[in-house]
Amino acid sequence: MEATSKRSIHLCHENGDWMSQLPENLWDVPLHYLSLPGSHDTMTYCLDKNSDISVNESKLLQVIDKCMPCIIHPIIMKWSITQVLNVSKQLDAGIRYLDFRIAHKPNDSSVNLYFVHMVYTTAVVEDILLEILKWLQAHPQEVVILACRNFVGLTKELHHHLISCIKKIFHSKLCPKDVVPTLRNMWTYGYQVIISYEDVTEVMKHRELWPAIPYWWGNKTATQDLIQYLECMKKNGRPDCFFVAGINLTEDLEYILAHPFGSLKKMALSSLPYLKLWIKQQYPGPKRECINIIAGDFIGNDDFVKDVIELNKKITPPLHYHGNETELKGVS
């Protein structure tokens, strides 16, 4: 445990400013052609053990939990937690894509919004956005992508409240969606935040909101099946802009009940050696089989973040950049 803690501290110290340390020949490469580390279900480190099951989970799970809370709830918690580092430490570790599943609790008369993964978090969304702002102020050349997703229980009024909070907190740091998001452009205009928003209607209303970023979700419990799925997706061709390859294994209710003494952490850590090999074989860039964001669980373990960042060394100029069009030469 102590060794893991020391390793995480070293990792955080090493990668807190990795974007500002990239070589100049990558400053004009759009971020969607770089390799960016992300955290899957970013906020599960602060799940509320006293929380009800989320309303978007199966009715069967909600009923079972009501009938046998002392037995079922601890099992659910073990299979819900995907991260142990708080959001600032994840950013320190080098994570630049944050996966925010946002929800409003049923029967809550306030406008407080929480994060959710099977159960709700103790943290309120607005507080976490302020924490990210504080981190960005201390790291003025780093850029983060916040993927706001799911929106369980959000009304039009709550969407308006959330977007108002985002604009108020990040203000001039928000990168509009009509800007080519290269590091040079971001630094020139002081942009540090890209907001991906999973609601088409709201995206059309606000130039600060980017369309939802596709997430390649394998929905697999076996590592080899997940890798096979990702390779199949690569053959179909990468999207034109940002996208996420999720290297997270996924369990369902049947799997959880069949493994009451297991946990998502045990499952994830056992898969790391195989996923590490897959990551090292990837290439960032615009070509059909290139990757962009790679998101994982328990990002402070192993060398996940470092391995994803180091993929950017495979981008070898010359680089020809013309307005909104970027062509990379030498990307294998």
Rosetta blueprint (number, residue, H / E / L):
1 M L
2 E H
3 A H
4 T H
5 S H
6 K H
7 R H
8 S H
9 I H
10 H H
11 L H
12 C H
13 H H
14 E H
15 N H
16 G L
17 D L
18 W L
19 M L
20 S L
21 Q L
22 L L
23 P L
24 E H
25 N H
26 L H
27 W L
28 D L
29 V L
30 P E
31 L H
32 H H
33 Y H
34 L L
35 S L
36 L E
37 P E
38 G E
39 S E
40 H L
41 D L
42 T L
43 M L
44 T H
45 Y H
46 C H
47 L E
48 D L
49 K L
50 N L
51 S L
52 D L
53 I E
54 S L
55 V L
56 N L
57 E L
58 S L
59 K H
60 L H
61 L H
62 Q H
63 V H
64 I H
65 D H
66 K H
67 C H
68 M L
69 P H
70 C H
71 I H
72 I H
73 H H
74 P H
75 I H
76 I H
77 M H
78 K H
79 W H
80 S H
81 I L
82 T L
83 Q L
84 V L
85 L L
86 N L
87 V H
88 S H
89 K H
90 Q H
91 L H
92 D H
93 A H
94 G L
95 I L
96 R L
97 Y E
98 L E
99 D E
100 F E
101 R E
102 I E
103 A E
104 H L
105 K L
106 P L
107 N L
108 D L
109 S L
110 S L
111 V L
112 N L
113 L L
114 Y E
115 F E
116 V E
117 H L
118 M L
119 V E
120 Y E
121 T E
122 T E
123 A E
124 V E
125 V H
126 E H
127 D H
128 I H
129 L H
130 L H
131 E H
132 I H
133 L H
134 K H
135 W H
136 L H
137 Q H
138 A H
139 H L
140 P L
141 Q L
142 E L
143 V L
144 V E
145 I E
146 L E
147 A E
148 C E
149 R E
150 N E
151 F E
152 V E
153 G L
154 L L
155 T L
156 K H
157 E H
158 L H
159 H H
160 H H
161 H H
162 L H
163 I H
164 S H
165 C H
166 I H
167 K H
168 K H
169 I H
170 F H
171 H H
172 S H
173 K H
174 L E
175 C L
176 P L
177 K L
178 D L
179 V L
180 V L
181 P L
182 T E
183 L H
184 R H
185 N H
186 M H
187 W H
188 T H
189 Y H
190 G L
191 Y L
192 Q L
193 V E
194 I E
195 I E
196 S E
197 Y E
198 E L
199 D L
200 V H
201 T H
202 E H
203 V H
204 M H
205 K H
206 H L
207 R L
208 E L
209 L E
210 W E
211 P L
212 A L
213 I L
214 P L
215 Y E
216 W E
217 W L
218 G L
219 N L
220 K L
221 T L
222 A L
223 T H
224 Q H
225 D H
226 L H
227 I H
228 Q H
229 Y H
230 L H
231 E H
232 C H
233 M H
234 K H
235 K H
236 N H
237 G L
238 R L
239 P L
240 D L
241 C L
242 F L
243 F L
244 V E
245 A E
246 G E
247 I L
248 N L
249 L L
250 T L
251 E L
252 D L
253 L H
254 E H
255 Y H
256 I H
257 L H
258 A H
259 H L
260 P L
261 F L
262 G L
263 S L
264 L H
265 K H
266 K H
267 M H
268 A H
269 L H
270 S H
271 S H
272 L H
273 P H
274 Y H
275 L H
276 K H
277 L H
278 W H
279 I H
280 K H
281 Q L
282 Q L
283 Y L
284 P E
285 G L
286 P L
287 K L
288 R L
289 E L
290 C L
291 I E
292 N L
293 I E
294 I E
295 A E
296 G E
297 D L
298 F L
299 I L
300 G L
301 N L
302 D L
303 D L
304 F H
305 V H
306 K H
307 D H
308 V H
309 I H
310 E H
311 L H
312 N H
313 K H
314 K H
315 I L
316 T L
317 P L
318 P L
319 L E
320 H E
321 Y E
322 H E
323 G L
324 N L
325 E E
326 T E
327 E E
328 L E
329 K L
330 G L
331 V L
332 S L
